[in-house]
Amino acid sequence: MRGRILCYCLELHGYAMLFIKHPFDEYAMVLTMEGILVRNEDTAYIIKTLKLCLSCLGEMVVLMPLYLVGIILLSPQYLPFSWLVILPFVSFLGVAILSYVPVLWKKLGAAALIGAVSAVVFLGSGAVGFSPLIGLCAALFALQGMTAADRSGESKFYWYGVALYFVAGIVYSKVALLRGELGLITWLGQDVW
């Protein structure tokens, strides 16, 4: 019985990649448009990172009511909106450097460093008062990305999300400042269910 060559395409960071897996070869190879051949060990890091980024996105959807409260309370009068939008990408940065910081104390140090750099960049933009808050938020988002592998597959976290969306539906309907985002919370809440 002859084996078949498995082949599929993936676009990542604007590069089209062709995955080739021969049944008699123990390694899968990736052929990019530039003609570079990469073995399976290298693609395992990319696939693991993408899975953890999706896990982080799922956690962000679960925690969206809290994130929206922070955006609504701080953004209009104090913080530029772009700084609050960048925070999820800081979480993806935490996922990307996960393999370089395997121990918790190194993760905490890397998160503190990312938070400090974010605070310094925020200070450079001219707003002095909220740079410690941005640094703390960036450190928490980076730590969330670096510890996502420890929480992947836990369904308990998502049950807390269901309770959070239930409480947020009540609170968002009662508080006038948050009432405008009730439709978004309702829409995201049905995705959590």
C-alpha positions as CSV (number, residue, x, y, z in Angstrom):
1,M,0.0,0.0,0.0
2,R,1.5,3.3,-1.0
3,G,1.4,6.3,1.3
4,R,0.3,9.7,0.2
5,I,2.2,13.0,0.6
6,L,0.2,15.3,2.8
7,C,0.4,18.9,1.7
8,Y,-1.4,22.0,3.0
9,C,-0.9,25.8,2.9
10,L,-0.9,28.3,5.6
11,E,-0.5,32.1,5.5
12,L,1.4,33.5,8.5
13,H,2.6,37.0,8.9
14,G,2.0,37.7,5.2
15,Y,4.1,34.7,4.0
16,A,2.5,31.8,2.3
17,M,3.9,28.5,3.5
18,L,3.5,25.0,2.1
19,F,3.6,22.2,4.6
20,I,4.9,18.9,3.1
21,K,4.7,15.6,5.0
22,H,5.9,12.4,3.3
23,P,4.7,9.2,4.9
24,F,8.1,7.6,5.0
25,D,9.9,10.7,6.3
26,E,9.8,11.3,10.1
27,Y,9.9,15.1,9.7
28,A,7.4,17.4,8.1
29,M,9.0,20.2,6.1
30,V,7.9,23.7,5.4
31,L,8.7,25.4,2.1
32,T,8.2,29.1,2.2
33,M,7.9,31.3,-0.8
34,E,11.6,32.3,-0.4
35,G,12.6,28.6,-0.8
36,I,13.7,28.1,2.8
37,L,13.2,24.5,4.1
38,V,12.4,24.3,7.8
39,R,12.0,21.0,9.7
40,N,9.1,20.1,12.0
41,E,10.8,21.2,15.2
42,D,10.8,24.7,14.0
43,T,7.1,24.7,13.0
44,A,6.1,23.2,16.3
45,Y,7.1,26.5,18.0
46,I,5.0,28.5,15.6
47,I,2.0,26.2,15.9
48,K,2.2,26.1,19.8
49,T,2.5,29.9,19.8
50,L,-0.5,30.3,17.6
51,K,-2.6,28.0,19.8
52,L,-1.6,29.9,22.9
53,C,-2.4,33.2,21.2
54,L,-5.9,31.8,20.5
55,S,-6.1,30.7,24.1
56,C,-5.2,34.2,25.2
57,L,-7.9,35.6,22.9
58,G,-10.4,33.3,24.5
59,E,-9.4,34.4,27.9
60,M,-9.7,38.1,26.8
61,V,-13.2,37.4,25.6
62,V,-14.1,35.9,28.9
63,L,-12.6,38.9,30.8
64,M,-14.0,41.4,28.3
65,P,-16.5,43.0,30.8
66,L,-13.6,44.0,33.1
67,Y,-11.5,45.1,30.2
68,L,-14.4,47.3,28.9
69,V,-14.9,48.9,32.3
70,G,-11.2,49.9,32.3
71,I,-11.5,51.3,28.8
72,I,-14.7,53.2,29.5
73,L,-13.5,54.7,32.8
74,L,-10.0,55.7,31.7
75,S,-10.0,56.2,27.9
76,P,-12.3,59.2,27.1
77,Q,-10.7,61.7,29.4
78,Y,-7.3,60.4,30.4
79,L,-5.7,57.8,28.2
80,P,-5.3,57.6,24.4
81,F,-7.5,54.8,23.1
82,S,-4.5,53.3,21.2
83,W,-2.7,52.4,24.4
84,L,-5.6,50.3,25.6
85,V,-5.9,48.5,22.3
86,I,-2.2,47.6,22.3
87,L,-2.5,45.7,25.6
88,P,-3.8,42.5,24.0
89,F,-0.8,42.5,21.7
90,V,1.4,42.7,24.8
91,S,-0.2,39.4,25.8
92,F,0.8,37.9,22.5
93,L,4.4,39.2,23.2
94,G,4.2,37.2,26.5
95,V,3.2,34.1,24.5
96,A,6.1,34.6,22.1
97,I,8.7,34.8,24.8
98,L,7.2,31.9,26.8
99,S,9.9,29.4,25.9
100,Y,12.7,31.8,27.0
101,V,11.3,32.2,30.5
102,P,10.3,28.7,31.8
103,V,10.4,29.5,35.5
104,L,7.8,31.7,37.3
105,W,10.3,34.1,38.7
106,K,11.7,34.7,35.2
107,K,8.2,35.2,34.0
108,L,7.6,37.8,36.7
109,G,10.8,39.6,35.9
110,A,10.1,39.6,32.2
111,A,6.6,40.9,32.8
112,A,8.0,43.7,35.1
113,L,10.5,44.6,32.4
114,I,7.7,44.7,29.7
115,G,5.6,46.8,32.1
116,A,8.5,49.2,32.8
117,V,9.2,49.6,29.1
118,S,5.6,50.3,28.4
119,A,5.5,52.9,31.2
120,V,8.6,54.6,29.8
121,V,7.1,54.7,26.3
122,F,3.9,56.1,27.7
123,L,5.9,58.7,29.6
124,G,7.6,59.7,26.4
125,S,4.1,60.3,24.8
126,G,3.6,63.2,27.3
127,A,1.0,61.9,29.8
128,V,2.7,61.5,33.1
129,G,-0.1,60.7,35.6
130,F,-1.1,57.3,34.3
131,S,2.2,55.7,33.2
132,P,2.4,53.5,36.4
133,L,-1.1,52.2,35.6
134,I,-0.2,51.5,32.0
135,G,3.0,49.7,33.2
136,L,1.0,47.6,35.6
137,C,-1.6,46.7,33.0
138,A,1.1,45.8,30.4
139,A,2.9,43.7,33.0
140,L,-0.4,41.9,33.8
141,F,-1.2,41.3,30.2
142,A,2.3,40.0,29.5
143,L,2.1,37.7,32.5
144,Q,-1.3,36.5,31.2
145,G,0.4,35.5,27.9
146,M,3.4,33.9,29.6
147,T,1.2,31.7,31.9
148,A,-1.4,30.8,29.2
149,A,0.1,27.4,28.8
150,D,-0.5,26.6,32.4
151,R,-4.2,27.4,32.1
152,S,-5.0,25.8,28.7
153,G,-7.6,23.2,28.8
154,E,-9.1,24.4,32.1
155,S,-12.9,24.7,31.9
156,K,-13.2,26.1,35.4
157,F,-12.0,29.5,34.1
158,Y,-14.8,29.7,31.5
159,W,-17.4,28.9,34.2
160,Y,-16.2,32.0,36.1
161,G,-16.6,33.8,32.8
162,V,-20.3,32.8,32.6
163,A,-20.8,34.2,36.1
164,L,-18.9,37.3,35.2
165,Y,-21.1,37.9,32.1
166,F,-24.2,37.3,34.2
167,V,-23.1,40.0,36.8
168,A,-21.9,42.3,34.0
169,G,-25.3,42.1,32.3
170,I,-27.0,43.3,35.5
171,V,-24.4,46.0,36.3
172,Y,-24.1,47.3,32.7
173,S,-27.9,47.8,32.6
174,K,-28.0,49.7,35.9
175,V,-24.9,52.0,35.5
176,A,-25.5,54.8,33.0
177,L,-21.9,55.1,32.0
178,L,-21.8,51.5,31.0
179,R,-25.2,51.2,29.4
180,G,-24.0,51.9,25.9
181,E,-21.9,48.7,25.9
182,L,-24.7,46.4,27.1
183,G,-25.3,45.2,23.5
184,L,-21.6,44.2,23.1
185,I,-21.6,42.4,26.5
186,T,-24.8,40.6,25.5
187,W,-23.3,39.6,22.2
188,L,-20.0,38.4,23.7
189,G,-21.8,36.7,26.5
190,Q,-23.6,34.4,24.2
191,D,-20.3,33.3,22.7
192,V,-19.0,32.4,26.2
193,W,-22.1,30.1,26.7
